[in-house]
Amino acid sequence: MVIRFPEGMESMDRPRITIFDTTLRDGEQSPGCSMNVQEKLHLAQQLDRIGVDVIEAGFPIASDGDFEAVRSIAAALRRPIIAGLARACKGDVDRAWQALQGAAHPRIHVFLATSDIHLKYKLRITREQCLEQAREAVRHAKSLCADVEFSPEDATRTDVPFLCQAVEAVIAAGATTVNIPDTVGYSMPEEYGQLIRTLHEKVAGIDKVTVSTHCHNDLGLAVANSLAGVQQGARQVECTINGIGERAGNASLEEIVMAMRVRPDRYAYETGVASEHLYASSQMLAEITRVPVQPNKAITGRNAFAHEAGIHQDGMLKNPLTYEIMTPQSVGVPDSRLVLGKHSGRHALALRCEQLGHQFERRELDEVYRRFVVLADRIKKVQDSHLLELIQDVQKGDVSRNNVSKSDAASSESKKFPPAAVTLPFPRTAFAAAGANAGANANESHPAQISGSTGPAQPTCPAPTNWFGGGVATPLADHHSDQEDYLWGV
């Protein structure tokens, strides 16, 4: 069953953007992110649940495993379109159709490079041969399947008049979707948007097909380029969970969806994705691939809703809108976190002390804060046990003690403690940004956490079993070790 948005959240007068998820195909090509048939099927079921429109399940000619994954997903999922990739040759197209023919809504996705550098050095064919090969492959795919997508690989480095010629040829041959890949992440947003606009202006019949974006992140612009394409008429976006994919990855699905959700003033479009389940999808993928999400990843990273700086914590405690443009709950993150470290201020420290049962006059709080900063400089993250020791010292008037020894500090750094979290009620908007959207639901309760710690050390993150039946999942973010702060860009 697809998870639906609450009534009234979507506006029917906004253009609908088709979300084409290629996590199981292009995403899996990211080094270290390969998946077996069962893992692909479970992730595909999650993509179906959150409302993805098209699932590219794999590249059937690549291996027997990929063929079986596409076949299994096509048979199991009846709502979304299931796509299989094929090179522009008869054998690939036939193999894709064999895997897809059990689908309720199959799509054959044919690709062929069109840039001169690919034609000369990789394919060793002429432009004329390229056009004929593309036409024949699309015609053959169309004879098998009503829904055919064509991608001119390396489109953004292709001579624009020739690209227009190629796109026009495949539309005439029966393509229903034309995808414009920025295969090597070379394009700039204005440039990519202009390319989409040019195709709409120059190509005969393009108004009868869906124009799609497929942008890679080699210069960190995959999401920006995708959104620029949408603004110029693209109505499908190809993307992946966590932005995984070849080299630096693809456009991130969660970032695309939330950019439209948070900034409808700039991107007045709708998707069918239930955003409150983005975090669960991100965590599932991280568990399957064993590649953690980078902590500072937008939307779903561990630090996306975490605050350590004192100025930020003070603002968050007064009104979360000061430093968060969406609620964590809107993407499925349980709550915000205020982390006690050397950048924290008196406001967050005083609140944590109160939560531990201690209230101070200003002079006492100043002394606790002074010692806290010295300690935080040494051990990075102050645990509740350290804070209680500081409090006891201040209450005893012991100003000469040095709260913990260097050996204790070193020991504390080597241990993992579960966070001590206290829920705080905050006025908060349901969804979006400051400005026009900020006041709609300003009194909605919003929980946040102050992170310290108590209790024993925790083991390394085990794989939760609920994705594959049984057990209750613990979010991967709760298990990041200190070393994972700088590992794994996706």
C-alpha positions as semicolon CSV with decimal commas, in nm:
position;residue;x (nm);y (nm);z (nm)
1;M;0,000;0,000;0,000
2;V;0,125;0,348;-0,087
3;I;0,161;0,589;0,205
4;R;-0,059;0,888;0,128
5;F;-0,017;1,247;0,233
6;P;-0,261;1,402;0,480
7;E;-0,565;1,555;0,312
8;G;-0,499;1,902;0,175
9;M;-0,120;1,868;0,167
10;E;-0,105;1,838;-0,212
11;S;-0,241;2,098;-0,447
12;M;-0,400;1,967;-0,764
13;D;-0,315;2,276;-0,966
14;R;0,061;2,218;-0,946
15;P;0,243;2,021;-1,218
16;R;0,312;1,663;-1,111
17;I;0,677;1,554;-1,129
18;T;0,737;1,184;-1,190
19;I;0,998;1,045;-0,952
20;F;1,208;0,782;-1,131
21;D;1,421;0,600;-0,875
22;T;1,736;0,435;-1,007
23;T;1,887;0,328;-0,673
24;L;1,863;-0,036;-0,778
25;R;2,041;0,023;-1,109
26;D;2,263;0,333;-1,125
27;G;2,282;0,354;-0,746
28;E;2,401;-0,005;-0,721
29;Q;2,689;0,082;-0,954
30;S;2,839;0,288;-0,671
31;P;3,149;0,100;-0,550
32;G;3,061;-0,116;-0,251
33;C;2,683;-0,079;-0,296
34;S;2,593;-0,396;-0,485
35;M;2,280;-0,581;-0,371
36;N;2,152;-0,933;-0,409
37;V;1,807;-1,026;-0,538
38;Q;1,639;-1,036;-0,196
39;E;1,789;-0,702;-0,090
40;K;1,678;-0,538;-0,414
41;L;1,327;-0,673;-0,373
42;H;1,295;-0,544;-0,017
43;L;1,424;-0,200;-0,112
44;A;1,191;-0,193;-0,414
45;Q;0,898;-0,267;-0,181
46;Q;1,000;0,029;0,034
47;L;1,023;0,254;-0,273
48;D;0,673;0,140;-0,367
49;R;0,545;0,217;-0,017
50;I;0,675;0,574;-0,020
51;G;0,514;0,647;-0,356
52;V;0,797;0,640;-0,612
53;D;0,645;0,645;-0,962
54;V;0,908;0,452;-1,161
55;I;1,154;0,197;-1,022
56;E;1,448;0,112;-1,245
57;A;1,506;-0,238;-1,113
58;G;1,830;-0,321;-1,292
59;F;2,019;-0,397;-1,613
60;P;1,893;-0,745;-1,713
61;I;2,168;-0,824;-1,966
62;A;2,440;-0,750;-1,709
63;S;2,408;-1,074;-1,510
64;D;2,170;-1,355;-1,423
65;G;2,132;-1,197;-1,078
66;D;2,028;-0,863;-1,222
67;F;1,786;-1,036;-1,459
68;E;1,628;-1,226;-1,169
69;A;1,603;-0,910;-0,958
70;V;1,419;-0,724;-1,235
71;R;1,193;-1,024;-1,299
72;S;1,111;-1,063;-0,927
73;I;1,037;-0,694;-0,875
74;A;0,826;-0,681;-1,191
75;A;0,617;-0,972;-1,066
76;A;0,582;-0,847;-0,707
77;L;0,497;-0,478;-0,747
78;R;0,179;-0,386;-0,930
79;R;0,142;-0,009;-0,877
80;P;0,466;0,156;-1,001
81;I;0,620;0,141;-1,345
82;I;0,911;-0,108;-1,345
83;A;1,194;-0,023;-1,584
84;G;1,483;-0,231;-1,712
85;L;1,790;-0,082;-1,880
86;A;1,912;-0,192;-2,221
87;R;2,182;-0,082;-2,460
88;A;2,065;0,010;-2,808
89;C;2,095;-0,341;-2,948
90;K;1,846;-0,622;-3,007
91;G;1,995;-0,867;-2,757
92;D;1,979;-0,620;-2,470
93;V;1,625;-0,512;-2,554
94;D;1,503;-0,872;-2,578
95;R;1,664;-0,962;-2,246
96;A;1,508;-0,659;-2,078
97;W;1,166;-0,753;-2,210
98;Q;1,204;-1,113;-2,089
99;A;1,262;-0,978;-1,737
100;L;0,984;-0,718;-1,756
101;Q;0,701;-0,895;-1,933
102;G;0,538;-1,001;-1,604
103;A;0,511;-0,639;-1,486
104;A;0,178;-0,461;-1,461
105;H;0,344;-0,148;-1,598
106;P;0,671;-0,234;-1,778
107;R;0,914;0,015;-1,934
108;I;1,218;-0,060;-2,151
109;H;1,486;0,204;-2,103
110;V;1,719;0,218;-2,403
111;F;2,041;0,422;-2,403
112;L;2,309;0,511;-2,655
113;A;2,588;0,767;-2,628
114;T;2,564;1,070;-2,858
115;S;2,865;1,288;-2,769
116;D;3,150;1,296;-3,019
117;I;3,400;1,179;-2,757
118;H;3,191;0,866;-2,690
119;L;3,116;0,804;-3,057
120;K;3,483;0,831;-3,154
121;Y;3,663;0,659;-2,868
122;K;3,410;0,423;-2,710
123;L;3,163;0,319;-2,978
124;R;3,376;0,398;-3,286
125;I;3,075;0,484;-3,499
126;T;2,967;0,792;-3,693
127;R;2,681;1,024;-3,608
128;E;2,475;0,874;-3,888
129;Q;2,532;0,524;-3,752
130;C;2,437;0,647;-3,406
131;L;2,105;0,785;-3,531
132;E;2,019;0,465;-3,716
133;Q;2,112;0,244;-3,419
134;A;1,901;0,455;-3,183
135;R;1,601;0,446;-3,418
136;E;1,620;0,069;-3,466
137;A;1,656;-0,004;-3,095
138;V;1,360;0,215;-3,002
139;R;1,147;0,066;-3,280
140;H;1,228;-0,285;-3,159
141;A;1,158;-0,194;-2,795
142;K;0,828;-0,034;-2,900
143;S;0,725;-0,354;-3,078
144;L;0,751;-0,532;-2,743
145;C;0,647;-0,267;-2,489
146;A;0,423;0,040;-2,514
147;D;0,636;0,242;-2,270
148;V;0,985;0,311;-2,403
149;E;1,238;0,556;-2,262
150;F;1,547;0,669;-2,452
151;S;1,859;0,827;-2,303
152;P;2,128;0,990;-2,519
153;E;2,422;0,915;-2,291
154;D;2,654;1,212;-2,225
155;A;2,386;1,445;-2,361
156;T;2,532;1,754;-2,195
157;R;2,859;1,714;-2,389
158;T;2,682;1,638;-2,716
159;D;2,670;1,893;-2,998
160;V;2,329;2,054;-2,938
161;P;2,200;2,043;-3,300
162;F;2,294;1,675;-3,321
163;L;2,129;1,608;-2,984
164;C;1,810;1,768;-3,113
165;Q;1,833;1,549;-3,423
166;A;1,878;1,234;-3,212
167;V;1,590;1,318;-2,978
168;E;1,361;1,391;-3,272
169;A;1,456;1,060;-3,434
170;V;1,373;0,847;-3,128
171;I;1,045;1,029;-3,070
172;A;0,948;0,949;-3,428
173;A;1,049;0,587;-3,364
174;G;0,810;0,560;-3,068
175;A;0,986;0,675;-2,750
176;T;0,743;0,794;-2,483
177;T;1,003;0,943;-2,246
178;V;1,325;1,120;-2,344
179;N;1,583;1,140;-2,070
180;I;1,867;1,396;-2,088
181;P;2,163;1,262;-1,886
182;D;2,441;1,479;-1,748
183;T;2,638;1,157;-1,741
184;V;2,965;1,295;-1,605
185;G;2,824;1,577;-1,392
186;Y;2,975;1,842;-1,620
187;S;2,688;2,085;-1,665
188;M;2,600;2,399;-1,470
189;P;2,239;2,465;-1,362
190;E;2,177;2,755;-1,601
191;E;2,340;2,560;-1,883
192;Y;2,139;2,245;-1,815
193;G;1,814;2,439;-1,790
194;Q;1,891;2,610;-2,119
195;L;1,950;2,271;-2,283
196;I;1,607;2,147;-2,172
197;R;1,451;2,470;-2,297
198;T;1,629;2,438;-2,634
199;L;1,500;2,084;-2,682
200;H;1,145;2,206;-2,616
201;E;1,191;2,483;-2,871
202;K;1,370;2,288;-3,147
203;V;1,251;1,925;-3,140
204;A;0,937;1,829;-3,331
205;G;0,698;1,613;-3,129
206;I;0,860;1,676;-2,791
207;D;0,531;1,803;-2,654
208;K;0,396;1,448;-2,693
209;V;0,658;1,286;-2,466
210;T;0,786;1,327;-2,112
211;V;1,124;1,498;-2,081
212;S;1,337;1,365;-1,796
213;T;1,652;1,470;-1,608
214;H;1,934;1,240;-1,498
215;C;2,216;1,432;-1,333
216;H;2,538;1,314;-1,175
217;N;2,711;1,486;-0,888
218;D;3,075;1,516;-0,998
219;L;3,073;1,891;-0,932
220;G;2,815;1,873;-0,652
221;L;2,538;2,011;-0,875
222;A;2,317;1,708;-0,947
223;V;2,019;1,834;-0,747
224;A;2,060;2,194;-0,869
225;N;2,079;2,078;-1,231
226;S;1,774;1,854;-1,190
227;L;1,569;2,138;-1,046
228;A;1,687;2,370;-1,325
229;G;1,564;2,112;-1,575
230;V;1,226;2,091;-1,403
231;Q;1,190;2,469;-1,419
232;Q;1,243;2,453;-1,795
233;G;0,985;2,183;-1,862
234;A;1,123;1,846;-1,753
235;R;0,851;1,645;-1,583
236;Q;1,045;1,341;-1,469
237;V;1,350;1,339;-1,238
238;E;1,581;1,039;-1,214
239;C;1,739;1,014;-0,870
240;T;1,852;0,777;-0,596
241;I;1,811;0,733;-0,222
242;N;2,106;0,896;-0,042
243;G;2,231;1,015;-0,381
244;I;2,431;0,696;-0,438
245;G;2,559;0,615;-0,785
246;E;2,859;0,606;-1,014
247;R;3,161;0,809;-0,893
248;A;3,024;1,103;-0,690
249;G;2,667;0,977;-0,719
250;N;2,332;1,090;-0,857
251;A;2,077;1,352;-0,765
252;S;1,944;1,271;-0,419
253;L;1,576;1,174;-0,413
254;E;1,520;1,314;-0,066
255;E;1,677;1,649;-0,157
256;I;1,471;1,680;-0,476
257;V;1,146;1,603;-0,294
258;M;1,213;1,835;0,001
259;A;1,335;2,125;-0,215
260;M;0,994;2,124;-0,379
261;R;0,816;2,073;-0,048
262;V;1,000;2,344;0,147
263;R;1,021;2,602;-0,135
264;P;0,691;2,590;-0,325
265;D;0,740;2,961;-0,393
266;R;1,031;2,866;-0,622
267;Y;0,939;2,511;-0,720
268;A;0,559;2,494;-0,745
269;Y;0,548;2,123;-0,827
270;E;0,410;1,809;-0,664
271;T;0,552;1,461;-0,623
272;G;0,381;1,147;-0,499
273;V;0,652;1,073;-0,242
274;A;0,550;1,054;0,124
275;S;0,834;1,260;0,268
276;E;0,780;1,149;0,627
277;H;0,927;0,811;0,529
278;L;1,245;0,938;0,362
279;Y;1,459;0,878;0,670
280;A;1,344;0,516;0,703
281;S;1,425;0,458;0,335
282;S;1,769;0,614;0,378
283;Q;1,840;0,395;0,679
284;M;1,722;0,082;0,501
285;L;1,959;0,145;0,211
286;A;2,248;0,215;0,450
287;E;2,180;-0,110;0,633
288;I;2,157;-0,314;0,313
289;T;2,475;-0,174;0,159
290;R;2,658;-0,129;0,492
291;V;2,760;0,217;0,373
292;P;2,663;0,474;0,639
293;V;2,505;0,803;0,542
294;Q;2,757;1,086;0,574
295;P;2,678;1,280;0,893
296;N;2,627;1,615;0,716
297;K;2,407;1,471;0,439
298;A;2,113;1,702;0,373
299;I;1,772;1,579;0,496
300;T;1,875;1,237;0,631
301;G;2,229;1,279;0,769
302;R;2,295;1,236;1,140
303;N;2,372;1,607;1,182
304;A;2,091;1,741;0,962
305;F;1,887;1,826;1,273
306;A;2,167;1,843;1,533
307;H;2,289;2,167;1,692
308;E;2,602;2,228;1,900
309;A;2,680;2,598;1,860
310;G;2,554;2,803;2,155
311;I;2,392;3,072;1,942
312;H;2,204;2,807;1,746
313;Q;2,099;2,619;2,058
314;D;1,970;2,938;2,213
315;G;1,764;3,010;1,903
316;M;1,633;2,653;1,888
317;L;1,520;2,668;2,250
318;K;1,330;2,989;2,181
319;N;1,182;2,886;1,845
320;P;1,312;2,604;1,622
321;L;1,229;2,809;1,310
322;T;1,537;3,016;1,385
323;Y;1,765;2,736;1,265
324;E;1,552;2,467;1,101
325;I;1,362;2,516;0,775
326;M;1,162;2,193;0,810
327;T;1,061;1,977;1,102
328;P;1,260;1,657;1,149
329;Q;0,927;1,472;1,163
330;S;0,845;1,591;0,810
331;V;1,118;1,359;0,677
332;G;1,079;1,088;0,940
333;V;1,365;1,187;1,171
334;P;1,245;1,135;1,531
335;D;1,348;1,479;1,661
336;S;1,614;1,748;1,673
337;R;1,920;1,712;1,898
338;L;2,108;1,972;2,097
339;V;2,460;1,834;2,148
340;L;2,669;1,955;2,441
341;G;3,019;2,040;2,322
342;K;3,271;2,322;2,342
343;H;3,056;2,543;2,117
344;S;2,749;2,512;2,339
345;G;2,619;2,809;2,535
346;R;2,480;2,868;2,882
347;H;2,119;2,831;2,771
348;A;2,155;2,467;2,660
349;L;2,386;2,388;2,952
350;A;2,142;2,533;3,205
351;L;1,857;2,335;3,052
352;R;2,055;2,012;3,066
353;C;2,146;2,079;3,429
354;E;1,777;2,131;3,508
355;Q;1,696;1,803;3,338
356;L;1,951;1,638;3,566
357;G;1,778;1,792;3,867
358;H;1,997;2,098;3,935
359;Q;1,913;2,468;3,911
360;F;2,166;2,747;3,957
361;E;2,186;3,117;4,018
362;R;2,376;3,307;3,751
363;R;2,710;3,307;3,940
364;E;2,697;2,931;3,999
365;L;2,598;2,868;3,638
366;D;2,890;3,082;3,521
367;E;3,129;2,863;3,722
368;V;2,976;2,542;3,587
369;Y;2,994;2,683;3,235
370;R;3,359;2,789;3,277
371;R;3,459;2,438;3,381
372;F;3,235;2,284;3,117
373;V;3,413;2,474;2,836
374;V;3,756;2,368;2,965
375;L;3,645;2,006;2,979
376;A;3,468;2,016;2,642
377;D;3,787;2,147;2,480
378;R;3,962;1,836;2,607
379;I;3,712;1,553;2,542
380;K;3,493;1,693;2,261
381;K;3,160;1,565;2,394
382;V;3,064;1,608;2,758
383;Q;2,869;1,316;2,901
384;D;2,615;1,342;3,182
385;S;2,855;1,175;3,425
386;H;3,109;1,452;3,363
387;L;2,845;1,721;3,399
388;L;2,725;1,578;3,731
389;E;3,082;1,579;3,859
390;L;3,120;1,944;3,761
391;I;2,796;2,026;3,940
392;Q;2,909;1,849;4,257
393;D;3,240;2,039;4,253
394;V;3,066;2,374;4,218
395;Q;2,816;2,293;4,491
396;K;3,105;2,198;4,723
397;G;3,285;2,520;4,633
398;D;3,583;2,318;4,507
399;V;3,726;2,554;4,247
400;S;4,070;2,396;4,237
401;R;3,976;2,055;4,108
402;N;4,024;1,975;3,744
403;N;3,696;1,793;3,683
404;V;3,840;1,478;3,523
405;S;4,190;1,352;3,476
406;K;4,350;1,329;3,136
407;S;4,334;0,950;3,158
408;D;3,961;0,969;3,240
409;A;3,911;1,203;2,946
410;A;4,096;0,971;2,713
411;S;3,894;0,678;2,844
412;S;3,568;0,864;2,787
413;E;3,662;0,929;2,427
414;S;3,711;0,561;2,360
415;K;3,366;0,456;2,488
416;K;3,025;0,476;2,330
417;F;2,736;0,595;2,547
418;P;2,372;0,602;2,442
419;P;2,241;0,958;2,438
420;A;2,036;1,082;2,731
421;A;1,744;1,250;2,560
422;V;1,470;1,465;2,708
423;T;1,172;1,576;2,503
424;L;1,097;1,945;2,505
425;P;0,780;2,109;2,368
426;F;0,852;2,373;2,104
427;P;0,624;2,588;1,890
428;R;0,685;2,470;1,540
429;T;0,546;2,480;1,188
430;A;0,439;2,153;1,035
431;F;0,659;2,174;0,734
432;A;0,835;2,446;0,565
433;A;1,046;2,752;0,580
434;A;1,050;3,084;0,753
435;G;0,862;3,354;0,568
436;A;0,523;3,296;0,414
437;N;0,495;2,936;0,536
438;A;0,626;2,995;0,886
439;G;0,306;3,086;1,064
440;A;0,061;2,825;0,943
441;N;0,092;2,578;1,232
442;A;0,314;2,774;1,467
443;N;0,178;2,614;1,783
444;E;0,245;2,256;1,683
445;S;0,446;2,072;1,947
446;H;0,797;1,985;1,834
447;P;1,025;1,757;2,038
448;A;1,400;1,801;2,059
449;Q;1,675;1,622;2,245
450;I;1,963;1,741;2,459
451;S;2,233;1,480;2,414
452;G;2,454;1,380;2,698
453;S;2,495;1,018;2,808
454;T;2,459;0,762;3,080
455;G;2,492;0,389;3,091
456;P;2,726;0,129;2,954
457;A;2,913;0,122;2,627
458;Q;2,713;0,016;2,323
459;P;2,815;-0,251;2,073
460;T;2,886;-0,185;1,710
461;C;2,572;-0,137;1,501
462;P;2,403;-0,472;1,431
463;A;2,197;-0,514;1,116
464;P;1,832;-0,471;1,210
465;T;1,616;-0,761;1,109
466;N;1,285;-0,589;1,042
467;W;1,369;-0,516;0,676
468;F;1,380;-0,890;0,620
469;G;1,119;-0,997;0,876
470;G;1,110;-0,985;1,254
471;G;1,276;-0,763;1,507
472;V;1,267;-0,390;1,555
473;A;1,510;-0,167;1,370
474;T;1,732;0,079;1,549
475;P;1,818;0,376;1,325
476;L;2,172;0,352;1,192
477;A;2,235;0,711;1,296
478;D;2,215;0,607;1,661
479;H;2,512;0,378;1,609
480;H;2,765;0,604;1,441
481;S;3,105;0,570;1,605
482;D;3,324;0,873;1,651
483;Q;3,538;0,759;1,357
484;E;3,237;0,763;1,125
485;D;3,214;1,141;1,153
486;Y;3,441;1,173;0,851
487;L;3,384;0,850;0,663
488;W;3,174;0,763;0,364
489;G;3,066;1,034;0,128
490;V;2,793;0,900;-0,099
